[in-house]
């Protein structure tokens, strides 16, 4: 089990022409890793719903929350003094509490898809501090996308696609 502080740095790629973006932020994360053997493991990554400001260009047009649990298969390398690993898997993101500024809502009647499935990639290292305590450094790339509609007509896609850089502690039991 690990607890981490992560910095979420969003790619903010937008095909709607609205220059959509969400803010970057530091968030908490908990993961549970199950080792099948000394090298292969599965990791479930969890956090709480994260609230973000939603912008079009430099203008704040609303807010949303997203919950992005991920499940990855990892390979842990044998190395003296530390344990590097790589992982790949799937991310499911649930968007909720989507609120638009009243002027934007009245003019565009915007909406976004509430669910996103995408890939997840990871590289990290565990550094032993004691028999069962580890310092962990981790970088992940998640692929998160939602379709944006106005008056029920698809206007394009908004890809958050964040890079998450984290540091934390792990306990092995």
C-alpha angles and dihedrals in degrees: 000000000000136000118201144177108224132194109216111209110184123212090209099200112176130186095179095084090237095103091233121191143161126216123262117239147163114256139178122252136188124192134187117206125194117197116214089187135339093292109027123068142157119224127200111199118203138178137156122268108286121218117219135181112240116218137186103204106316094334122100105227100172146303141266141183126226132192112199113184114176135194118205137180109221137198115207116202124218109241131155112257098000141041117226119191143182127206142186131184148112135309126203116194124191116198116207142160091039109179126175128198107265092243091052092045092051095046101041109015087217127193138171133208109262098217135055131182120192147140128283128205127189143183124180149142136226116209114196115237095172137344095295104010123089137183107224132203117184140173122193135181115205125190108218122167136167132184116237121214135188118199088348094304118119109244097182141278134302114207116197093179096169130195110221119202115189146178126192151125128277130201121200119203 
